[in-house]
Amino acid sequence: MKSETKNAFIFAIILTLLTLLLVSFPILNYLSVSLRLSQVNQEVQIRSYAKEIETAIQGISPLQKTFLFPRSIIFKSALLDANNHIVFSLIEEPIPTFSDEFVKNDTSLFYKYPLPSNALHVKFLVVQKEISHSQVIFDILVIIGVVLIGMLIFSYLLLKLLLKPYIETSTRMNLFFTDVMHELKTPLGIMQLNIEGLVKKYKDKRLSRTLAALSTLSTLYDDLEYLIKNKTITYTVEVLDFSTFLEDRIAYFEALSSSKEITILSDIEPEHSVRINRIELQRIIDNNLTNAIKYSPPQTTIEVHLSEKETGLCFGVKDQGVGIKEVDKIFERHYRGDIYKGGFGIGLSIVKSICDKYGIVVEVRSEEKKGSEFNYWFKKEEKEEKISS
């Protein structure tokens, strides 16, 4: 459920960003027009202020001895004579040369206004105003914010609505598979224990074949259980005694190999350890042994080895089976080298995902009608660490 919600949120963000890209062109046009309108509006304000100063200057009487020049916190102004020399100025920065009535630099807008004859004997009025587009920028940010938030909410709700049937179906399927896997585990274990007892007592080949089939079914069950639980639980990593663990797994598959009169020859160096989860190491070993037995003809030999090399710890399985036609495809989900041998083609896909997780290097050599060899290179583990067997 959390995964579907997270995916819906990610899709909503992507859709929102795509929408922002689509509306970016009209927003940029709006920004350009708004900046131009802002400048026009500021030009109107400057003209209006210049008119106010002109009115004040024209209001000076011939007998008036002093004149209090108008001041503003928004506008700064200066008076020039006919030769453009400064007579009086409140402008703190240099006055630019005018080629038009308005001149703009990086920070300010200047306006040069010709004055009629007046008591101050000045010819021009220059008004300066700092350029400010803060309101335009604020409006654009508000528009972008409203579009983003609105689109994000709309996309999220829409995708949640569209994904609701899938989420409900997925939830039901997960619950179903979890219940089925739980219910299968107990009878499988009981059947295996009872048939193992019967095989020891009666030495019947039919019982041995039944036990072998149960071993295959148990491996398939473990693969399915791993697939179901892999994304919902965290597998704890520990330091395992690889040598002992491998010997135990080979012993487990003796019934399956014996049913086909296949001999498993093992060459396992003692006291080698590896840092990995127990279940995931079992998936690697079991899938390789199961495949080797499944695809090998009767009365052949399977070689299993575990040895330490300079580059790491090598676990390998070599069989005398049918070989593999498409080596590059064997780790793909649902790929089966021989459709008549059964299975779902998920075992080696699981193995590859585990190897990728732990950085285990896989080497495959195969020749049709002669057999295959799988080698897995594990990182070395210090011997003095505490080891679980």
C-alpha positions as CSV (number, residue, x, y, z in Angstrom):
1,M,0.0,0.0,0.0
2,K,2.8,2.4,0.9
3,S,4.6,1.5,-2.4
4,E,1.5,2.4,-4.5
5,T,1.0,5.7,-2.6
6,K,4.7,6.5,-3.2
7,N,4.4,5.7,-6.9
8,A,1.3,7.8,-7.2
9,F,3.1,10.7,-5.6
10,I,6.1,10.3,-7.9
11,F,3.9,10.2,-11.0
12,A,2.1,13.3,-9.7
13,I,5.4,15.2,-9.4
14,I,6.4,14.1,-12.9
15,L,3.0,15.2,-14.3
16,T,3.3,18.5,-12.5
17,L,6.7,19.2,-13.8
18,L,5.6,18.3,-17.4
19,T,2.6,20.7,-16.9
20,L,5.0,23.4,-15.7
21,L,7.1,22.9,-18.9
22,L,3.9,23.3,-21.0
23,V,2.9,26.5,-19.3
24,S,6.4,27.9,-19.1
25,F,6.1,29.6,-22.5
26,P,2.9,31.5,-21.7
27,I,4.3,32.4,-18.3
28,L,7.4,33.8,-19.8
29,N,5.3,35.8,-22.2
30,Y,3.2,37.1,-19.3
31,L,6.4,38.0,-17.5
32,S,7.8,39.9,-20.4
33,V,4.5,41.8,-20.9
34,S,4.2,42.4,-17.1
35,L,7.7,43.8,-17.0
36,R,7.0,46.2,-19.9
37,L,3.7,47.3,-18.2
38,S,5.6,47.8,-15.0
39,Q,8.1,50.1,-16.7
40,V,5.3,52.0,-18.4
41,N,3.5,52.4,-15.1
42,Q,6.7,53.7,-13.5
43,E,7.2,56.1,-16.4
44,V,3.6,57.5,-15.8
45,Q,4.5,57.9,-12.1
46,I,7.7,59.8,-13.0
47,R,5.8,62.1,-15.4
48,S,3.2,62.8,-12.7
49,Y,5.9,63.6,-10.2
50,A,7.7,65.9,-12.7
51,K,4.4,67.7,-13.2
52,E,4.1,68.3,-9.5
53,I,7.6,69.8,-9.3
54,E,6.8,72.0,-12.4
55,T,3.7,73.2,-10.7
56,A,5.6,74.0,-7.5
57,I,8.3,75.9,-9.5
58,Q,5.7,77.8,-11.5
59,G,4.1,78.8,-8.2
60,I,7.2,80.8,-7.0
61,S,6.2,84.4,-6.8
62,P,8.7,87.2,-8.0
63,L,9.0,88.5,-4.4
64,Q,9.6,85.1,-2.8
65,K,13.2,84.9,-1.4
66,T,13.3,81.2,-0.5
67,F,12.0,78.1,-2.2
68,L,11.7,74.7,-0.5
69,F,12.4,72.2,-3.2
70,P,10.0,69.2,-3.1
71,R,11.4,65.9,-1.8
72,S,10.2,62.3,-2.0
73,I,11.4,58.9,-0.6
74,I,10.5,57.3,-4.0
75,F,11.8,59.9,-6.5
76,K,15.0,61.9,-6.7
77,S,15.3,65.0,-8.9
78,A,17.7,67.6,-10.2
79,L,17.6,70.9,-12.1
80,L,19.7,71.7,-15.1
81,D,20.4,74.9,-17.0
82,A,20.3,75.3,-20.8
83,N,23.8,73.8,-21.1
84,N,22.8,70.7,-19.1
85,H,24.9,71.9,-16.1
86,I,23.6,70.9,-12.7
87,V,22.0,73.8,-10.8
88,F,20.6,71.7,-8.0
89,S,20.5,68.0,-7.4
90,L,19.2,65.4,-5.0
91,I,20.3,62.6,-7.3
92,E,23.2,60.7,-5.7
93,E,24.5,59.0,-8.8
94,P,25.8,60.5,-12.0
95,I,23.1,61.8,-14.4
96,P,23.4,60.0,-17.7
97,T,23.4,61.6,-21.2
98,F,19.9,61.7,-22.6
99,S,19.2,60.6,-26.2
100,D,15.5,60.3,-25.4
101,E,13.2,61.6,-22.6
102,F,13.7,58.3,-20.7
103,V,17.1,56.6,-20.0
104,K,17.5,53.4,-18.1
105,N,20.6,51.9,-16.5
106,D,20.9,48.7,-14.4
107,T,19.2,50.1,-11.3
108,S,17.4,53.3,-12.2
109,L,15.0,55.0,-14.7
110,F,15.7,58.7,-15.5
111,Y,13.3,61.2,-17.0
112,K,14.4,64.6,-18.5
113,Y,11.5,67.1,-18.6
114,P,11.9,70.5,-20.3
115,L,10.6,73.3,-18.1
116,P,9.0,76.6,-19.3
117,S,10.4,79.9,-18.2
118,N,10.5,80.1,-14.5
119,A,11.8,82.2,-11.5
120,L,14.7,79.8,-11.0
121,H,16.0,80.2,-14.5
122,V,16.4,76.5,-15.0
123,K,15.7,74.7,-18.3
124,F,15.4,71.0,-17.5
125,L,14.1,68.9,-14.7
126,V,15.6,65.4,-14.3
127,V,13.6,62.8,-12.2
128,Q,15.1,59.5,-11.1
129,K,13.4,56.4,-9.8
130,E,14.9,53.1,-8.8
131,I,13.6,50.3,-11.0
132,S,11.5,47.9,-9.1
133,H,9.8,44.8,-10.5
134,S,9.2,43.1,-7.1
135,Q,5.4,43.2,-7.6
136,V,5.7,41.5,-11.0
137,I,8.0,38.9,-9.7
138,F,5.7,38.2,-6.7
139,D,2.7,37.8,-9.0
140,I,4.7,35.4,-11.2
141,L,5.7,33.3,-8.2
142,V,2.2,33.2,-6.9
143,I,0.9,32.0,-10.3
144,I,3.6,29.4,-10.6
145,G,2.9,28.3,-7.0
146,V,-0.8,28.0,-7.6
147,V,-0.3,26.0,-10.8
148,L,2.2,23.7,-9.2
149,I,0.2,23.0,-6.0
150,G,-3.0,22.7,-7.9
151,M,-1.6,20.4,-10.5
152,L,0.2,18.3,-7.9
153,I,-3.0,17.8,-5.8
154,F,-5.1,17.1,-8.9
155,S,-2.6,14.7,-10.4
156,Y,-2.1,12.9,-7.1
157,L,-5.9,12.5,-6.5
158,L,-6.5,11.4,-10.1
159,L,-3.7,8.8,-10.1
160,K,-4.9,7.5,-6.7
161,L,-8.4,7.1,-8.2
162,L,-7.0,5.4,-11.3
163,L,-4.7,3.1,-9.2
164,K,-7.4,2.2,-6.6
165,P,-8.6,-0.9,-8.5
166,Y,-5.0,-2.1,-9.0
167,I,-4.1,-1.4,-5.4
168,E,-7.1,-3.4,-4.2
169,T,-6.4,-6.3,-6.5
170,S,-2.7,-6.3,-5.6
171,T,-3.5,-6.3,-1.9
172,R,-5.9,-9.2,-2.3
173,M,-3.4,-11.1,-4.4
174,N,-0.6,-10.5,-1.8
175,L,-2.9,-11.6,1.0
176,F,-4.0,-14.7,-1.0
177,F,-0.4,-15.7,-1.8
178,T,0.8,-15.1,1.8
179,D,-2.1,-17.3,3.1
180,V,-1.5,-20.0,0.5
181,M,2.3,-20.1,1.2
182,H,1.6,-20.3,4.9
183,E,-0.9,-23.1,4.5
184,L,1.5,-25.1,2.2
185,K,4.5,-24.9,4.4
186,T,3.2,-27.3,7.1
187,P,1.9,-30.1,4.9
188,L,5.0,-30.0,2.8
189,G,7.2,-30.4,5.8
190,I,5.0,-33.2,7.2
191,M,5.1,-35.1,3.9
192,Q,8.8,-34.7,3.5
193,L,9.5,-36.0,7.1
194,N,7.2,-39.0,6.7
195,I,8.5,-40.0,3.3
196,E,12.1,-39.7,4.5
197,G,11.2,-42.1,7.2
198,L,9.6,-44.5,4.8
199,V,12.6,-44.3,2.4
200,K,14.9,-45.3,5.2
201,K,12.7,-48.2,6.3
202,Y,11.6,-49.7,2.9
203,K,14.3,-48.6,0.4
204,D,11.6,-48.4,-2.4
205,K,12.6,-46.5,-5.5
206,R,9.1,-45.1,-5.9
207,L,9.4,-43.6,-2.4
208,S,12.8,-42.2,-3.3
209,R,11.3,-40.6,-6.5
210,T,8.5,-39.1,-4.4
211,L,10.9,-37.7,-1.9
212,A,12.9,-36.2,-4.8
213,A,9.8,-34.6,-6.2
214,L,9.0,-33.2,-2.8
215,S,12.5,-31.7,-2.6
216,T,12.0,-30.0,-6.0
217,L,8.6,-28.7,-4.8
218,S,10.1,-27.5,-1.6
219,T,12.8,-25.5,-3.6
220,L,10.1,-24.0,-5.7
221,Y,8.1,-23.1,-2.6
222,D,11.2,-21.4,-1.1
223,D,11.7,-19.4,-4.4
224,L,8.1,-18.2,-4.4
225,E,8.3,-17.3,-0.7
226,Y,11.4,-15.3,-1.3
227,L,9.8,-13.4,-4.3
228,I,6.7,-12.6,-2.2
229,K,8.6,-11.5,0.9
230,N,11.7,-9.9,-0.8
231,K,10.1,-6.4,-1.0
232,T,8.3,-6.4,2.3
233,I,10.9,-7.6,4.8
234,T,14.5,-6.9,5.4
235,Y,16.9,-9.9,5.3
236,T,19.4,-9.7,8.1
237,V,23.1,-10.1,7.1
238,E,25.3,-12.4,9.2
239,V,28.6,-14.1,8.9
240,L,27.9,-17.7,7.9
241,D,30.2,-20.8,7.8
242,F,29.9,-21.3,4.1
243,S,31.7,-24.7,4.1
244,T,29.3,-26.3,6.6
245,F,26.3,-24.7,5.1
246,L,27.1,-26.0,1.6
247,E,27.7,-29.5,2.9
248,D,24.3,-29.5,4.6
249,R,22.6,-28.3,1.4
250,I,24.3,-31.1,-0.7
251,A,23.1,-33.6,1.9
252,Y,19.6,-32.3,1.5
253,F,19.6,-32.9,-2.2
254,E,20.9,-36.5,-2.0
255,A,17.4,-37.9,-2.4
256,L,16.8,-35.9,-5.5
257,S,20.1,-36.8,-7.1
258,S,19.8,-40.5,-6.1
259,S,16.4,-40.7,-7.8
260,K,18.3,-40.1,-11.1
261,E,21.4,-42.1,-10.0
262,I,23.4,-38.9,-10.2
263,T,26.6,-38.6,-8.1
264,I,27.5,-35.3,-6.4
265,L,31.2,-35.0,-5.9
266,S,32.1,-32.2,-3.5
267,D,35.4,-30.5,-2.9
268,I,34.8,-28.1,-0.1
269,E,37.6,-26.4,1.7
270,P,36.8,-26.1,5.5
271,E,36.3,-23.0,7.6
272,H,35.4,-20.6,4.9
273,S,32.9,-17.9,5.9
274,V,30.9,-15.3,4.0
275,R,28.8,-12.3,5.0
276,I,25.3,-12.8,3.6
277,N,21.7,-13.6,4.7
278,R,21.1,-17.3,5.4
279,I,18.0,-17.5,3.2
280,E,19.6,-15.7,0.3
281,L,22.7,-18.0,0.4
282,Q,20.4,-21.0,0.4
283,R,18.6,-19.6,-2.7
284,I,21.9,-19.4,-4.6
285,I,23.0,-22.9,-3.6
286,D,19.6,-24.7,-3.9
287,N,18.8,-23.2,-7.4
288,N,22.2,-24.2,-8.8
289,L,22.0,-27.8,-7.4
290,T,18.4,-28.2,-8.5
291,N,19.1,-27.0,-12.0
292,A,22.2,-29.2,-12.2
293,I,20.2,-32.3,-11.2
294,K,17.2,-31.4,-13.3
295,Y,19.1,-30.9,-16.6
296,S,21.6,-33.7,-16.1
297,P,20.9,-37.2,-17.6
298,P,20.8,-40.2,-15.3
299,Q,24.1,-41.8,-14.1
300,T,26.2,-38.7,-14.5
301,T,28.3,-36.7,-12.1
302,I,27.9,-33.2,-10.6
303,E,30.9,-31.5,-9.2
304,V,30.6,-28.9,-6.4
305,H,33.5,-27.0,-5.1
306,L,34.3,-24.2,-2.6
307,S,37.8,-22.8,-2.6
308,E,39.7,-19.7,-1.7
309,K,41.5,-17.9,-4.5
310,E,43.5,-14.7,-4.7
311,T,40.4,-12.8,-6.1
312,G,38.0,-14.1,-3.5
313,L,36.0,-17.2,-2.4
314,C,34.7,-19.3,-5.3
315,F,31.6,-21.5,-5.1
316,G,31.1,-23.6,-8.3
317,V,28.7,-26.2,-9.7
318,K,29.6,-28.2,-12.8
319,D,27.3,-30.7,-14.4
320,Q,27.3,-33.1,-17.5
321,G,23.9,-32.0,-18.6
322,V,22.3,-30.7,-21.9
323,G,24.1,-27.4,-21.8
324,I,22.6,-24.0,-22.4
325,K,21.8,-22.5,-25.8
326,E,21.4,-18.9,-24.8
327,V,23.8,-18.2,-21.9
328,D,23.1,-14.4,-21.9
329,K,19.4,-15.0,-21.2
330,I,19.5,-17.6,-18.4
331,F,19.2,-14.9,-15.7
332,E,16.0,-13.3,-17.2
333,R,12.8,-13.8,-15.4
334,H,10.7,-16.8,-16.8
335,Y,13.4,-18.0,-19.1
336,R,13.7,-21.8,-19.3
337,G,16.4,-23.6,-21.3
338,D,14.1,-26.6,-21.8
339,I,10.3,-26.1,-21.6
340,Y,9.8,-29.8,-21.1
341,K,11.7,-29.9,-17.8
342,G,9.0,-27.8,-16.1
343,G,9.5,-24.9,-13.6
344,F,8.7,-21.3,-13.9
345,G,12.1,-19.9,-14.8
346,I,12.4,-17.8,-11.7
347,G,15.2,-19.5,-9.9
348,L,18.3,-18.0,-11.6
349,S,16.5,-14.7,-11.8
350,I,16.4,-14.7,-8.0
351,V,20.0,-15.8,-7.9
352,K,21.1,-12.9,-10.1
353,S,19.2,-10.3,-8.0
354,I,20.9,-11.6,-4.8
355,C,24.3,-11.6,-6.5
356,D,23.7,-8.0,-7.6
357,K,22.7,-7.1,-4.1
358,Y,25.9,-8.4,-2.5
359,G,28.3,-7.7,-5.4
360,I,28.9,-11.4,-6.2
361,V,30.5,-11.9,-9.6
362,V,28.9,-14.7,-11.7
363,E,30.8,-16.7,-14.4
364,V,28.9,-19.1,-16.7
365,R,30.5,-21.5,-19.1
366,S,28.4,-23.9,-21.1
367,E,28.6,-26.2,-24.1
368,E,25.6,-27.9,-25.6
369,K,25.3,-31.7,-24.9
370,K,28.4,-31.5,-22.7
371,G,27.3,-29.6,-19.6
372,S,27.5,-26.2,-17.8
373,E,29.6,-24.7,-15.1
374,F,28.5,-21.9,-12.8
375,N,31.1,-20.1,-10.6
376,Y,30.2,-17.5,-8.0
377,W,32.9,-15.2,-6.6
378,F,32.2,-14.0,-3.0
379,K,34.2,-11.4,-1.1
380,K,36.5,-12.9,1.5
381,E,35.5,-12.7,5.1
382,E,38.0,-12.5,8.0
383,K,38.4,-15.8,9.8
384,E,38.5,-14.3,13.2
385,E,35.0,-13.0,13.1
386,K,32.2,-14.9,14.8
387,I,30.7,-17.4,12.4
388,S,27.2,-18.9,12.3
389,S,26.9,-22.4,10.9
